[in-house]
Amino acid sequence: MARYDSAKAVAAAAGLTPANYESGTAVRHRPRRSNVGKAGVRAVWYLPALMALCCGPAFPAFAQRLAKRGQAKPVIIGAVIRKLVHIASGVAKHGATYDPDKARGHTPAAAP
């Protein structure tokens, strides 16, 4: 199994990073998901992403924020897959247990 330095590198290897779409003079397109990575990785993470959207503690709010910004459903699913890959990479790298508060971006307040 390959070793990666960061979660960004894992997401890039899976083809989950955004890529600018530029072709000749048409440079004003929205960024797309880069499909340069491993399609098998994206396929494996598809159903877990759907389950995270309907049952996960942090992901429905994340999906609603993206939908409010006008993102299409496939783009939202791709973003959830990328977020799951980042979380899994962090858990594997640090040997820690999954913490939903960290996934939501909340840190508990320090006790006095």
Secondary structure, 3 states (H helix, E strand, C coil): CCCCCCHHHHHHHCCCCEECCCECCECCCCCEECCCCCHHHHHHHHHHHHHHHHHCCCHHHHHHHHHHCCCCHHHHHHHHHHHHHHHHHHHHHHCCCCCHHHHHCCCCCCCC
